[in-house]
Amino acid sequence: AKYFQGKKVNGEFDIRVEQAEFSELNLAAYVTGGCMVDMQVMRNGTKVVRSFKPDFVLIRQHAYSMALGEDFRSLIIGLQYGGIHTVNSLYSIYNFCSKPWVFSQLIKIFNSLGPEKFPLVEQTFFPSHKQMLTTPNFPVVVKLGHAHAGMGKVKVENQHDFRDMASIVAMAKTYATAEPFIDSKYDIRIQKIGSNYKAYMRTSISGNWKANTGSAMLEQIAMTERYRLWADACAEMFGGLDICAVKAVHSKDGKDYIIEVMDSSMPLIGEHVEEDRQLIADLVISKMTQLVITAGSTPSPLRPWPPQVQPASMKSQTGPQLGQLSQPRPPPQGGPRQPQGSQPPRTNAPPQQRLSPQGQQPQSPQSTSPQQQRSPGSPQQVRSATGSSPVQASKTGVFPPQQPRPPAQGRAPSQPSPTETSKQQATPHPHLNKSQSLTNSFSISESSQRGNANEDEAKAETIRNLRKSFASLFSD
């Protein structure tokens, strides 16, 4: 945390650092609530429990190790689920949980650059012990599963030892790789932190074939263009690595062999560890600053546009629809028109949107556009739909509209006139049941009160229909 003291994100946000190992963490991630982390650490012999929502995570520990039985891939999934930004990216961290999977990316670089620019060691992959029958050359180095720091790596001298090694792989129930043993003069490590490059040479003193085991001498060497090409090529895998390191072996015959690439969990070595830690802290601050600037410049997709910053294109598209929906329902064509000056003018809508087409001067059927005739909110179509069946027509007769019924030009082509309707309802259809015929009679009795031409004939016809209806009801 001391490397972040006094630093600010974008010059205004303070940074609070919480540090723990994967084994001391637990979390819960939500779709809209981000990620909530619970941390239980020991500080000076005291157990400290904290719960917080992280904004950014720097990962400096292996998420998966078969040798130590540590599997924290679920925490990586939880951070990705909560949308947390990290260094390196969570996508690359998860992909680095299998060394043969990472080596497959090195094979792609080897095929694109060639063996001269990218000398990759020849390696064989075995999904299980069943395929481990023999190798063409000995000695070989067999690597079991996914492990770090020289663990799970065995030097095999001959065919008999290789068969014994296959039985060990069977007990481990994992995959294995085999690569030719290289009599090395020294190991090479090229690390890249942001835009900073360093190259180191490590020579074994104890005589162990593993240069990272036992005593070794470490010194910094010159950074060549060849080494820079290795680091830049490996930094492009899995969407980009901000922190990575390439490990190679320099044999006694003067050849180099790239054997591995490490991510942000790489250990820092050499005399410039403090400088490297400060470089990592500066890299994290620059990443957080970019996120703050990006979040401030682009609106969130989950938040609607405020009225004052609504784009002009959205206003032009949504204006006519909103103007028509907010207007009062106009009278039907043919009914009494209200003067245009009586309606309150709209201040937000353009002048041509203050009245819907039905509220303007009545138009002839020839001048009416097809869109206006097929408007879903037009009163003509609503009434024609409700008058399609006899029962629904009786309901409209019981509850008459406030405005007089429009003339025939506003009707659907299949709708009859009021006089034709009364004639059809006067003679009940033989397939209608008794309740429908009675309902039709009542609808005629109320519709006759609207003032037809011959009221006496209508009343007499109504009484006859009532008698026939009651007679048919009580005949059973």
C-alpha positions in Angstrom: 0.0 0.0 0.0 2.9 2.4 0.5 3.5 2.7 -3.2 0.0 4.2 -3.6 0.4 6.8 -0.8 -0.2 10.3 -1.9 -1.4 9.2 -5.4 -4.7 10.2 -6.8 -6.8 9.0 -9.7 -7.4 11.7 -12.2 -6.0 14.2 -9.7 -9.1 14.1 -7.4 -9.9 10.6 -6.2 -7.9 9.1 -3.3 -6.9 5.5 -3.4 -7.6 3.0 -0.6 -5.6 -0.2 -0.8 -6.8 -3.5 0.6 -4.4 -6.4 0.3 -4.9 -10.1 0.9 -4.3 -13.5 -0.5 -6.9 -15.5 -2.4 -7.3 -17.9 0.6 -8.4 -14.9 2.7 -11.1 -13.7 0.4 -14.7 -14.5 -0.3 -17.1 -12.7 -2.6 -20.6 -12.4 -4.0 -21.3 -10.9 -7.4 -24.6 -9.5 -8.7 -26.0 -8.4 -12.1 -26.6 -4.8 -11.1 -24.8 -4.5 -7.7 -21.3 -5.3 -8.8 -19.1 -7.4 -6.6 -19.0 -7.5 -2.7 -15.7 -8.9 -1.2 -15.3 -10.2 2.3 -11.7 -10.2 3.6 -10.4 -12.0 6.7 -6.7 -11.3 7.3 -4.3 -11.5 10.2 -2.7 -8.3 11.2 -0.2 -8.4 14.0 -1.9 -11.5 15.4 -5.4 -10.0 15.2 -8.0 -11.3 12.9 -9.4 -8.4 10.8 -12.6 -8.8 8.9 -13.7 -6.2 6.2 -16.4 -6.1 3.6 -16.1 -3.7 0.6 -16.8 -3.2 -3.1 -13.5 -3.0 -5.0 -13.2 -0.7 -8.0 -9.9 -2.2 -9.3 -7.9 -5.3 -8.5 -4.2 -6.0 -9.0 -3.6 -9.7 -9.2 -0.1 -10.8 -8.1 -0.8 -14.4 -7.1 -1.4 -17.6 -9.1 -5.1 -18.4 -9.3 -4.5 -22.1 -9.7 -1.8 -24.5 -8.6 -2.2 -28.3 -8.7 1.0 -28.9 -6.6 -0.3 -26.9 -3.6 -3.9 -27.8 -4.1 -4.9 -24.2 -4.5 -7.8 -23.5 -6.9 -9.1 -20.0 -6.8 -10.6 -19.9 -10.2 -14.1 -19.4 -8.7 -12.9 -16.1 -7.3 -11.7 -15.1 -10.8 -15.1 -16.0 -12.1 -16.8 -13.9 -9.4 -14.7 -10.9 -10.2 -15.5 -11.2 -13.9 -19.2 -11.7 -13.0 -19.2 -8.5 -11.0 -17.5 -6.5 -13.9 -14.3 -5.6 -12.0 -11.4 -4.3 -13.9 -8.0 -5.8 -13.1 -4.3 -6.0 -14.1 -3.8 -8.3 -15.8 -7.3 -8.8 -17.3 -9.4 -11.5 -15.8 -9.7 -13.1 -19.2 -6.0 -13.6 -19.4 -5.7 -14.7 -15.7 -8.3 -17.4 -16.3 -6.5 -18.6 -19.5 -3.2 -18.8 -17.6 -4.6 -21.5 -15.3 -3.4 -24.2 -17.7 0.2 -24.1 -18.9 -0.4 -26.2 -22.0 -3.1 -23.8 -23.0 -0.7 -20.9 -22.7 1.9 -22.9 -24.6 -0.5 -23.3 -27.5 -0.5 -19.5 -27.9 3.3 -19.7 -28.0 3.0 -22.2 -30.9 0.9 -19.7 -32.8 3.6 -17.0 -32.3 6.2 -19.6 -33.4 4.3 -20.3 -36.6 3.8 -16.6 -37.4 7.4 -15.4 -36.6 9.4 -18.5 -37.5 12.0 -20.4 -35.5 14.7 -17.8 -36.1 12.9 -14.9 -34.5 11.0 -16.9 -32.0 12.9 -20.1 -31.0 10.4 -22.2 -29.2 11.3 -25.5 -27.5 9.9 -28.6 -29.0 7.2 -30.0 -26.6 4.8 -32.9 -26.7 1.5 -32.9 -24.9 -0.1 -36.0 -23.5 -3.8 -35.7 -22.3 -3.3 -38.6 -19.9 -0.8 -41.4 -19.1 -2.3 -43.7 -21.8 -0.5 -41.9 -24.6 2.9 -41.8 -22.8 4.5 -44.8 -24.6 7.9 -43.4 -25.7 9.7 -40.4 -27.0 12.3 -40.3 -29.8 15.1 -38.7 -27.8 16.4 -38.9 -24.3 16.9 -37.3 -21.8 13.6 -35.4 -21.6 11.9 -33.2 -19.0 8.4 -34.3 -18.0 6.1 -31.7 -16.5 3.0 -32.8 -14.6 -0.1 -30.8 -14.7 -0.2 -27.1 -13.8 2.5 -26.2 -11.2 5.0 -23.4 -10.6 8.5 -22.7 -9.3 10.0 -25.9 -10.6 7.4 -28.2 -9.0 6.1 -31.2 -10.9 9.1 -31.3 -13.3 11.3 -34.5 -13.6 14.3 -35.2 -15.7 14.0 -38.7 -17.4 17.1 -40.3 -18.7 15.9 -43.5 -20.5 12.9 -45.5 -21.7 12.5 -47.4 -18.4 12.4 -44.3 -16.3 9.9 -42.8 -18.8 7.5 -45.8 -18.2 7.8 -45.3 -14.5 7.0 -41.6 -15.0 3.9 -42.6 -16.9 2.7 -44.5 -13.9 3.2 -41.4 -11.7 1.1 -39.4 -14.2 -1.6 -42.0 -13.9 -1.7 -41.5 -10.1 -1.9 -37.8 -10.6 -4.8 -38.1 -13.0 -3.8 -35.1 -15.1 -2.1 -34.2 -18.3 1.7 -34.1 -18.9 4.2 -32.6 -21.3 7.6 -33.8 -22.4 10.3 -31.6 -23.9 14.0 -32.4 -24.7 16.4 -31.7 -21.9 18.7 -28.7 -22.8 22.1 -28.6 -21.2 21.9 -24.9 -20.3 24.6 -22.4 -19.7 22.2 -19.9 -18.1 18.6 -19.0 -18.0 17.2 -15.8 -19.5 14.2 -13.8 -18.3 12.7 -10.8 -20.1 10.1 -9.0 -18.1 7.7 -6.3 -19.3 5.8 -3.9 -17.0 3.8 -1.5 -19.0 6.3 0.0 -21.3 9.4 -0.9 -19.1 11.6 -3.8 -20.2 14.3 -5.6 -18.2 16.4 -8.7 -19.0 18.1 -10.9 -16.5 20.5 -13.8 -16.7 20.5 -16.5 -14.0 23.3 -19.1 -13.6 23.1 -22.1 -11.3 25.9 -22.4 -8.8 24.8 -25.6 -7.0 24.9 -27.6 -10.2 21.2 -28.4 -10.3 19.7 -28.6 -13.8 16.9 -26.4 -12.5 18.4 -22.9 -12.3 15.5 -21.7 -10.1 16.3 -24.4 -7.5 19.3 -24.1 -5.1 21.9 -21.4 -5.3 22.1 -19.3 -8.4 23.7 -16.0 -9.5 21.5 -13.4 -11.0 22.6 -10.4 -13.0 20.9 -7.9 -15.3 21.9 -8.0 -19.0 21.4 -5.6 -21.9 17.9 -5.4 -23.4 18.3 -6.4 -27.1 15.8 -6.0 -29.9 15.5 -9.8 -30.1 14.4 -10.0 -26.4 12.0 -7.0 -26.9 10.4 -8.9 -29.8 9.8 -11.9 -27.6 8.2 -9.8 -24.9 6.0 -7.8 -27.3 4.8 -10.9 -29.1 3.9 -12.7 -25.9 2.2 -9.5 -24.5 -0.4 -9.7 -27.3 -1.9 -13.0 -26.2 -5.4 -13.3 -24.6 -6.3 -9.7 -25.5 -3.1 -8.1 -24.1 -0.9 -8.6 -21.1 0.1 -5.4 -19.2 2.6 -7.4 -17.1 4.4 -10.5 -18.4 7.7 -12.3 -18.5 9.3 -14.6 -21.0 11.6 -17.4 -19.8 14.2 -18.9 -22.1 17.2 -21.3 -21.8 20.6 -20.5 -23.3 22.3 -23.8 -24.1 26.0 -24.5 -24.0 26.1 -24.7 -27.8 24.9 -21.0 -28.0 21.3 -21.5 -28.9 18.2 -20.0 -27.2 15.0 -21.9 -26.4 11.8 -20.2 -25.2 10.2 -22.5 -22.6 7.5 -20.4 -20.8 5.7 -17.1 -20.4 4.4 -15.8 -17.1 1.6 -13.3 -16.4 1.2 -10.6 -13.7 1.8 -13.2 -10.9 5.4 -13.4 -11.9 7.9 -12.9 -9.0 10.0 -9.8 -9.1 13.8 -10.5 -9.0 17.0 -8.5 -9.2 18.3 -5.3 -7.6 15.4 -3.2 -9.0 12.5 -4.8 -7.1 11.5 -1.5 -5.5 11.5 0.2 -8.9 9.4 -2.6 -10.4 6.8 -2.3 -7.6 6.6 1.4 -8.2 6.2 0.8 -12.0 3.3 -1.7 -11.2 1.6 0.9 -9.0 1.9 3.6 -11.7 0.5 1.2 -14.2 -2.5 0.5 -12.0 -3.1 4.3 -11.5 -3.0 5.0 -15.2 -5.5 2.2 -15.9 -7.8 3.5 -13.2 -7.5 7.0 -14.6 -8.4 5.8 -18.1 -11.5 4.1 -16.7 -12.6 7.2 -14.9 -12.2 9.3 -18.0 -14.0 6.8 -20.2 -16.9 6.4 -17.7 -17.3 10.2 -17.5 -17.4 10.7 -21.3 -19.8 7.9 -22.3 -23.3 7.7 -20.7 -24.3 4.4 -19.1 -26.7 2.3 -21.2 -28.8 1.6 -18.2 -29.6 5.3 -17.6 -32.1 7.1 -19.8 -31.2 10.4 -21.5 -32.1 13.4 -19.3 -34.4 15.9 -21.0 -31.7 18.6 -21.2 -29.2 16.4 -22.9 -31.5 14.4 -25.2 -30.0 14.1 -28.7 -31.8 16.1 -31.4 -32.2 12.9 -33.4 -34.2 11.3 -30.6 -36.3 14.3 -30.3 -37.2 14.4 -33.9 -38.1 10.7 -33.9 -40.2 10.7 -30.8 -41.8 14.1 -31.2 -44.8 13.2 -33.4 -45.7 10.0 -31.5 -45.6 11.8 -28.1 -47.6 14.7 -29.5 -50.4 12.5 -30.7 -50.6 10.4 -27.6 -50.8 13.5 -25.3 -53.5 15.2 -27.2 -57.2 14.9 -26.1 -59.3 12.6 -28.1 -60.8 14.5 -31.1 -64.5 14.3 -32.0 -65.4 11.9 -34.9 -65.8 13.1 -38.4 -69.2 14.4 -39.0 -69.8 15.4 -35.4 -69.9 18.9 -33.9 -66.4 20.4 -34.3 -64.9 22.6 -31.7 -63.2 25.7 -32.8 -59.4 25.4 -33.1 -58.9 28.3 -30.8 -60.6 26.6 -27.9 -57.8 24.0 -27.6 -54.8 25.0 -25.5 -51.7 25.4 -27.6 -48.8 23.0 -27.0 -45.5 24.7 -26.2 -43.2 21.7 -26.7 -44.6 20.3 -30.0 -44.2 21.9 -33.4 -47.3 23.9 -34.7 -48.2 21.2 -37.2 -48.5 18.7 -34.3 -51.0 20.6 -32.2 -54.0 18.9 -33.8 -54.3 15.3 -35.0 -55.8 14.8 -38.5 -59.2 14.0 -37.1 -59.3 17.3 -35.2 -58.8 19.4 -38.3 -61.2 20.2 -41.1 -63.2 17.1 -42.2 -61.7 15.6 -45.3 -63.3 13.6 -48.0 -62.6 9.9 -48.3 -60.6 10.6 -51.5 -58.3 13.1 -49.7 -57.8 10.9 -46.7 -54.5 9.1 -46.8 -54.4 5.3 -46.2 -52.3 5.8 -43.0 -55.0 8.0 -41.5 -57.7 5.5 -42.4 -55.7 2.7 -40.8 -54.7 4.7 -37.7 -55.1 2.4 -34.7 -56.4 5.1 -32.5 -59.1 6.4 -34.8 -62.7 6.3 -33.4 -64.1 5.0 -36.6 -62.3 1.7 -36.5 -63.0 1.3 -32.8 -66.7 1.6 -33.2 -66.8 -0.6 -36.3 -65.0 -3.3 -34.3 -67.4 -3.1 -31.4 -70.4 -3.2 -33.7 -69.4 -6.4 -35.5 -71.4 -8.9 -33.4 -75.1 -8.6 -32.2 -74.2 -8.9 -28.5 -71.5 -6.3 -28.6 -73.8 -4.0 -30.7 -76.4 -4.2 -27.9 -73.8 -3.1 -25.4 -73.1 0.0 -27.4 -76.9 0.6 -27.6 -77.3 0.4 -23.8 -74.3 2.8 -23.2 -74.7 5.4 -26.0 -71.6 7.6 -26.8 -71.6 11.2 -25.8 -71.2 12.3 -29.4 -73.8 11.5 -32.1 -73.0 8.5 -34.3 -70.9 9.6 -37.3 -72.3 9.3 -40.8 -71.8 6.2 -43.0 -68.5 7.4 -44.4 -66.8 6.7 -41.1 -68.0 3.1 -40.9 -66.4 0.0 -42.0 -67.7 -1.3 -45.4 -69.5 -4.3 -43.7 -71.4 -2.3 -41.1 -75.0 -1.7 -41.8 -76.9 1.6 -41.2 -79.1 2.2 -38.1 -82.3 1.5 -40.0 -80.9 -1.7 -41.4 -79.8 -2.8 -38.0 -83.3 -2.2 -36.5 -84.8 -4.3 -39.3 -82.3 -7.2 -38.7 -82.8 -7.1 -35.0 -86.6 -7.0 -35.4 -86.6 -10.5 -36.8 -84.4 -12.6 -34.6 -82.1 -15.0 -36.3 -83.3 -18.6 -35.9 -79.8 -19.7 -34.6 -79.7 -17.1 -31.8 -80.7 -18.3 -28.4 -83.5 -16.8 -26.3 -81.3 -14.5 -24.2 -79.7 -13.0 -27.3 -83.2 -12.3 -28.8 -84.3 -10.7 -25.6 -81.2 -8.6 -25.5 -81.8 -7.5 -29.0 -85.3 -6.5 -28.1 -84.2 -4.3 -25.2 -81.5 -2.7 -27.4 -84.2 -1.8 -29.9 -86.5 -0.4 -27.2 -83.7 1.9 -26.0 -82.5 2.8 -29.5 -86.1 3.8 -30.3 -85.9 6.6 -27.7 -83.4 8.5 -29.8 -86.2 10.0 -31.9 -86.8 8.1 -35.1 -89.2 9.3 -37.8 -92.1 7.0 -36.9 -92.1 6.6 -33.1 -95.6 5.0 -33.0 -94.6 2.3 -35.4 -91.4 1.6 -33.4 -93.3 1.4 -30.1 -95.8 -1.0 -31.6 -93.1 -3.1 -33.1 -91.3 -3.2 -29.8 -94.4 -4.4 -27.9 -94.9 -7.1 -30.4 -91.3 -8.2 -30.1 -91.5 -8.3 -26.4 -94.7 -10.4 -26.5 -93.0 -12.9 -28.8 -89.9 -13.0 -26.7 -91.8 -13.6 -23.4 -94.0 -16.1 -25.1 -91.0 -18.0 -26.5 -89.2 -17.8 -23.1 -92.1 -19.2 -21.1 -93.4 -21.7 -23.7 -91.2 -24.5 -22.2 
